[in-house]
Amino acid sequence: MRLTEHAPVAAPGQGGLVVQATSADRVDELVERARRIPGVERLTLVVPDAGAAWERFRSGYVPVDAAGGAVTDERGRLLVIHRLGRWDLPKGKVDAGEALPEAAVREVKEECGLREVSIVRPLCDTWHTYERNGEQHLKRTSWFLMRASGAERLVPQHEEDIREVAWMDADGVRRVKAGTYATVRAVISAWEEAVPRSRT
């Protein structure tokens, strides 16, 4: 979901929906209605006060911080994991007192079995909601562009339901994007812009 005070100039594109909201009080209702529309992956709400609308929306959720990595090897391939029937990127919750970059590196190492992982720079943030134990959660994931060696042995973290870890070339990345979550597609697109050689 994107909140803005100005209607976008361009059309929303496939999977996108733009809705005009008269007040911050209607944000929850409009988000819930959009969730029930098949094919909608991105919602843009045009509101009079984006800050107030965000605070209103956020107040109904338990906040969760997570961090992860879009990891590139020396051949320009992307590191991916297969969890719960879909390709994904390595990420996980930030421990109490842990810095975001530290958490991102730890999660990548744990989920993929890598020993050496380095951060290049911050990449992007994604947000998504989910329900657990009857409570609604709002997860912000901070993503980092990282490097690791493709020569290291990959070991999936089975206790986190990860069944496979793999390096994907350009064709593989296209297949992953076609069958993964919208938020992960956004991260992969940011990675493709940051690592142009991955497209060949």
Secondary structure, DSSP 4 states (H G I P E B T S, - for coil): -EEESS--SS---TTEEEEE-SSGGGHHHHHHHHHTSTT--EEEEE-S-HHHHHHHHHTTSEEEEEEEEEEE-TTSPEEEEEETTEEE--EEEPPTT--HHHHHHHHHHHHH--S--EEEEEEEEEEEEEEETTEEEEEEEEEEEEE--TTSPP---GGGTEEEEEEE-HHHHHHHHHTS-HHHHHHHHHHHHH-GGGG-
